Amino acid sequence: MNGRAIVAASVGALCGYLSGYVIGHTRTNFAVVSSGGRASWFGSGPVWSAVAAALVAVVVVVVLGRLRAQYLVAVGVGVAGLAMVVAVAAMHTSGTSSEQSILGGVGAGLLIATAVIRPEGQRWFVVGALIAVLYGFRIDHSVEIPRRYGDYLSTRTVPDLPDSWPLLVAAVLALLAAGFVIGQERVEPVPSRRALALGVGVPLGAGALVLAVGELPGNPSVTVAVVAVVGLAGLGWWLPRPDGVYVLAMLAVAAVIAVDPSIGAGPDRVGVWVQIGLMVLGASVGAMYRAPVVGVVVCAMVTVSGLAPVLLDSNTIAEFAFRFAAPTAIGFVVGASLPATSVTVIGLSVVPVLAHSFERRVLTADYGEPEFGWLAEEADSYTVAIGQESTFLAATVTALGCAAMVRWRRRPVADPVVDGEGR
């Protein structure tokens, strides 16, 4: 890894984490459907923020590519994004939630655009964003768990500046270093109209889907899952290589995220940093060996482990798989399937947020034991929910289907041609 690649990777990781944190901490609303004495919900707030950020990022990347602007201009875009993030943090007490959401979405979009323009930064952008979306709340709690009821009423969108300033300073330094090292290079135009259609179509489709689920009958999570799986699988087959491979790989990752019980709670504060380290390690190994089908198969093995509590009357296998194998497999898949076209990476940034919004608990209709909000204080542990066999089966079938399609889409070993459209 040369100096340029290291600088681009640093920009990608830091901008990815900050943009993912802004999106993941967006105040949410729920589409609620009651049936059979149970209520299901699907959180829409972070998805809306992710959609807005993706559309802003696509516009920025397309404009910079059309103008053949120097990367130094992209650095300025990233600095503007950081300024937006700081502005949202400054409005922690004075601004409204709508103002925070607008500024947060714009700031996140500018950070995303800067992070994915360079191919070397794409995989670390995705890893950083995944860490923020999946583990951001637990990282907060590992530093300090709120003790007062009022702490749960906060509408903050990013960490308070005393907590987040090291990340902001590091991001500024990384951007300045990138401007100095690679600032004179030109931004490449988007080479594929199909990739551009995906970059715009997936965020718009996700937004329309979330808007519609509250009005549709049945379980909103099932509706979103079916439409997302069919749509993304079709896109993965329609797009050129390597964009199609990346779409299928992220669909497999989404299948793991949607059923993973370890995201919202536990393990303890040491455990969350172990999981983050495993994801980074997996991405590093995946970047070296470039075998996305292997990572997707491991994702399927993780999801099928969710059946172990029913088959073996023990949670040990499932807990180990989701606690340690899942982040490693997710990182490996991301590292092995990138780089791709920048707008493809932007469009697919919505998918993990969508998957993370799937319901993980069920509220009884008599409201006897609320399992969310202020009263949902939990120990630093978790167990895999029993009675969700169909969910784990569906996730496993999805991941295995993705593995088969990735295998078919894979470039033959003897083919010396490099997929330039993904770079």
GIGI-V673434 format. One record per residue. N is the residue number from 1. SS is DSSP state (hx for helix, st for strand, lp for the rest). D_LAST is the distance of its C-alpha to the last C-alpha in Angstrom with 1 decimal. Layout:
BEGIN
n,ss,d_last
N,SS,D_LAST
N,SS,D_LAST
END
This chain:
BEGIN
n,ss,d_last
1,lp,16.5
2,lp,17.0
3,hx,18.2
4,hx,15.2
5,hx,13.4
6,hx,16.8
7,hx,17.1
8,hx,13.8
9,hx,14.7
10,hx,18.2
11,hx,17.3
12,hx,15.2
13,hx,18.2
14,hx,20.9
15,hx,19.6
16,hx,18.8
17,hx,22.4
18,hx,24.1
19,hx,22.5
20,hx,23.2
21,hx,26.7
22,hx,27.4
23,hx,26.4
24,hx,28.1
25,lp,31.3
26,lp,31.8
27,lp,35.3
28,lp,35.4
29,lp,37.6
30,st,38.4
31,st,38.9
32,st,42.0
33,st,43.6
34,st,46.9
35,st,48.0
36,lp,50.6
37,lp,51.5
38,st,47.9
39,st,45.3
40,st,41.6
41,st,39.1
42,st,35.5
43,st,34.3
44,lp,32.7
45,hx,32.4
46,hx,29.1
47,hx,27.5
48,hx,28.6
49,hx,27.2
50,hx,23.8
51,hx,23.8
52,hx,24.7
53,hx,22.2
54,hx,19.3
55,hx,20.6
56,hx,21.0
57,hx,17.4
58,hx,16.1
59,hx,18.6
60,hx,17.6
61,hx,13.8
62,hx,14.8
63,hx,17.6
64,hx,15.8
65,hx,13.1
66,hx,16.1
67,hx,18.1
68,lp,15.4
69,lp,16.9
70,st,16.7
71,hx,15.3
72,hx,19.0
73,hx,19.4
74,hx,17.0
75,hx,19.2
76,hx,22.2
77,hx,20.8
78,hx,20.5
79,hx,24.0
80,hx,25.3
81,hx,24.0
82,hx,25.9
83,hx,28.9
84,hx,28.8
85,hx,28.8
86,hx,31.7
87,hx,33.5
88,hx,33.3
89,hx,34.7
90,hx,37.4
91,lp,38.4
92,lp,39.0
93,lp,42.7
94,lp,43.0
95,lp,40.3
96,lp,40.3
97,hx,38.0
98,hx,36.6
99,hx,35.9
100,hx,34.2
101,hx,32.0
102,hx,31.1
103,hx,30.3
104,hx,28.6
105,hx,26.3
106,hx,25.4
107,hx,24.9
108,hx,22.7
109,hx,20.5
110,hx,20.2
111,hx,19.3
112,hx,16.7
113,hx,15.0
114,hx,15.2
115,hx,13.9
116,hx,10.6
117,lp,9.4
118,lp,8.3
119,hx,5.9
120,hx,9.2
121,hx,11.3
122,hx,10.2
123,hx,12.3
124,hx,15.1
125,hx,15.2
126,hx,15.8
127,hx,18.3
128,hx,20.1
129,hx,20.4
130,hx,21.8
131,hx,24.2
132,hx,25.4
133,hx,25.9
134,hx,27.4
135,hx,29.4
136,hx,29.8
137,hx,33.4
138,hx,34.4
139,hx,33.1
140,hx,35.4
141,hx,38.3
142,hx,37.9
143,hx,38.7
144,lp,41.5
145,lp,42.7
146,lp,44.4
147,lp,48.2
148,lp,49.4
149,hx,49.3
150,hx,48.1
151,hx,45.0
152,hx,43.8
153,hx,44.3
154,lp,41.7
155,lp,39.0
156,lp,36.8
157,lp,33.1
158,lp,31.9
159,lp,33.9
160,lp,36.7
161,hx,35.8
162,hx,38.0
163,hx,35.9
164,hx,32.4
165,hx,32.8
166,hx,31.3
167,hx,28.0
168,hx,28.1
169,hx,29.0
170,hx,26.3
171,hx,23.7
172,hx,25.2
173,hx,25.3
174,hx,21.6
175,hx,20.7
176,hx,23.2
177,hx,21.8
178,hx,18.2
179,hx,19.9
180,hx,21.8
181,hx,19.2
182,hx,16.1
183,lp,17.9
184,lp,18.0
185,lp,14.3
186,st,13.3
187,lp,11.3
188,lp,9.0
189,lp,10.7
190,lp,9.9
191,lp,9.4
192,lp,11.3
193,hx,14.8
194,hx,15.0
195,hx,12.3
196,hx,14.2
197,hx,17.4
198,hx,16.4
199,hx,15.5
200,hx,18.9
201,hx,20.8
202,hx,20.5
203,hx,21.8
204,hx,24.5
205,hx,25.4
206,hx,25.7
207,hx,27.9
208,hx,30.0
209,hx,30.5
210,hx,31.7
211,hx,33.9
212,hx,35.5
213,hx,36.1
214,lp,39.1
215,lp,40.8
216,lp,40.2
217,lp,42.7
218,lp,42.0
219,lp,39.8
220,hx,36.8
221,hx,34.7
222,hx,35.2
223,hx,34.4
224,hx,31.1
225,hx,30.2
226,hx,31.1
227,hx,29.3
228,hx,26.1
229,hx,26.1
230,hx,26.8
231,hx,24.4
232,hx,21.3
233,hx,22.2
234,hx,22.4
235,hx,19.0
236,hx,17.6
237,hx,19.2
238,hx,18.5
239,lp,14.7
240,lp,12.6
241,lp,11.2
242,lp,9.4
243,hx,10.2
244,hx,13.8
245,hx,14.0
246,hx,12.9
247,hx,15.5
248,hx,18.1
249,hx,17.5
250,hx,18.1
251,hx,21.1
252,hx,22.5
253,hx,22.1
254,hx,23.8
255,hx,26.6
256,hx,27.3
257,hx,27.3
258,hx,29.6
259,hx,32.3
260,lp,31.9
261,lp,35.3
262,lp,34.2
263,lp,32.1
264,lp,34.8
265,lp,37.5
266,lp,38.0
267,lp,37.8
268,lp,39.3
269,hx,37.7
270,hx,37.0
271,hx,35.5
272,hx,32.9
273,hx,31.6
274,hx,31.6
275,hx,29.5
276,hx,27.0
277,hx,27.0
278,hx,26.5
279,hx,23.4
280,hx,21.9
281,hx,23.1
282,hx,21.7
283,hx,18.1
284,hx,18.6
285,hx,19.9
286,hx,17.3
287,hx,14.5
288,hx,16.7
289,hx,17.8
290,lp,15.0
291,lp,17.7
292,hx,17.2
293,hx,20.3
294,hx,22.5
295,hx,21.6
296,hx,22.3
297,hx,25.6
298,hx,26.5
299,hx,26.0
300,hx,28.4
301,hx,30.9
302,hx,30.8
303,hx,31.6
304,hx,34.3
305,hx,35.9
306,hx,37.0
307,hx,39.7
308,hx,41.2
309,hx,43.6
310,hx,45.2
311,hx,45.3
312,lp,46.3
313,lp,47.9
314,lp,45.8
315,lp,42.9
316,hx,42.0
317,hx,39.3
318,hx,37.6
319,hx,37.7
320,hx,36.3
321,hx,33.5
322,hx,32.5
323,hx,33.2
324,hx,31.3
325,hx,29.4
326,hx,27.7
327,hx,25.8
328,hx,24.9
329,hx,23.6
330,hx,21.7
331,hx,20.0
332,hx,19.3
333,hx,17.8
334,hx,15.4
335,hx,14.5
336,hx,14.2
337,hx,12.1
338,lp,9.2
339,lp,6.3
340,lp,6.0
341,lp,6.1
342,hx,8.1
343,hx,11.2
344,hx,11.3
345,hx,11.5
346,hx,14.1
347,hx,16.0
348,hx,16.3
349,hx,17.6
350,hx,20.9
351,hx,21.4
352,hx,22.5
353,hx,24.8
354,hx,26.2
355,hx,26.9
356,hx,28.4
357,lp,30.8
358,lp,32.5
359,lp,36.1
360,lp,37.1
361,lp,40.8
362,lp,43.5
363,st,46.3
364,st,49.7
365,lp,51.3
366,lp,54.4
367,lp,52.4
368,lp,54.4
369,lp,51.6
370,lp,48.8
371,lp,45.6
372,lp,43.6
373,hx,44.0
374,hx,46.4
375,hx,48.3
376,lp,45.2
377,lp,45.5
378,lp,44.6
379,lp,45.0
380,lp,42.1
381,lp,41.8
382,lp,40.8
383,lp,41.6
384,lp,39.9
385,lp,41.6
386,lp,43.9
387,lp,44.3
388,lp,40.6
389,hx,40.4
390,hx,39.0
391,hx,36.2
392,hx,35.1
393,hx,35.5
394,hx,33.3
395,hx,30.5
396,hx,30.9
397,hx,30.9
398,hx,27.7
399,hx,25.9
400,hx,27.3
401,hx,26.3
402,hx,22.7
403,hx,23.0
404,hx,24.4
405,hx,21.8
406,hx,18.9
407,hx,20.9
408,hx,21.3
409,hx,17.6
410,lp,16.6
411,lp,15.6
412,lp,18.8
413,lp,19.3
414,lp,20.2
415,lp,17.2
416,lp,15.5
417,lp,12.8
418,lp,9.2
419,lp,7.3
420,hx,5.3
421,hx,5.5
422,hx,3.7
423,lp,0.0
END
